[in-house]
Amino acid sequence: MQSVSTPLEIDQLPIPASLRQLRQWGVWRYVEVDGKPKKRPFYCTGYPASTTQPDKWETFEQATATYAQGGYAGIGFVFTGTDPNLGVDLDHCVDSELGILEPWAAQIVRRLDSYTEYSPSGTGVHTIVEATLPGTGRKLSPIEMYDRGRYFTITGKRLEGTPAIVNKRQEVATALYTAMPILERLLANESKRASFETLFIGDISAHGNDDSRADLALCSMAVWAGATDDQIAALMRLSGLYREKWERETYRQMTIAKARTKTGEAPQPGERDTPQVGGC
């Protein structure tokens, strides 16, 4: 994937109107920090920007005009907490030549079902939804979520097959936020990652094409990763295995209890609190 290269291209890209109309825009360029290039936001006045001073951000038109004058790598959007938008950043999940998402990322994008575009590097994607976080921003590799005090570079290079608009996705966003610690652990484990991704996208062929057996297998993986009951429930709601049966309390509790017994952990009664937030 190649980054946007001319002002005309940026101005004509299909960025959702609901974002364009907000006065939450600026520009950005690469700045070297500790020997590495970092994306640094700037106000249209040319001064380094702060995500906590929304009164200094500009219109989409002003941002594109500033970019057109040169000296910047692109435009960007800031999440302020006063608008309904939430950003999801999925890192290192795209084949840079083919633009194909890895299975885990493709499943999350499917469930979010909202405006999604490639990052400037082309190796990640950004999804924007209408939702608020149940806590502060969260960064747990390879996923980040923010609804305020954060800046997203905007390329307008929409991922094919995703909506051209920003949709309301509160339930899915909450589930993703809750499940992030478990996703981080399972994706980081080389011995479990392949089988996890297969189940996460809804492929039950390795479990006799039996839905309940597949549910138990995914829950067991989550238990192995140290999941609370809430995290297991959230992971299932994100996955391709999810169906209405999961919302039956008796079935959900029974499956989680079996998973805990299977992995040698005693069942945990009741619902658990959302885990502590990681670094922002």
Secondary structure, 3 states (H helix, E strand, C coil): CCCCCCHHHHHHCCCCHHHHCCCCEEEEEEEEECCEEEEEEECCCCCECCCCCHHHCECHHHHHHHHHCCCCCEEEEEEECCCCEEEEEECCCECCCCCCECHHHHHHHHHHCCCEEECCCCCCEEEEEECCCCCCCEEECCEEEECEEEEEEECCCECCCCCCCCCECHHHHHHHHHHHHHHHHHHHCCCCHHHHHHHHCCCCHHHCCCHHHHHHHHHHHHHHCCCCHHHHHHHHHHCCCCCHHHHCHHHHHHHHHHHHHHCCCCCCCCCCCCCCCCCC
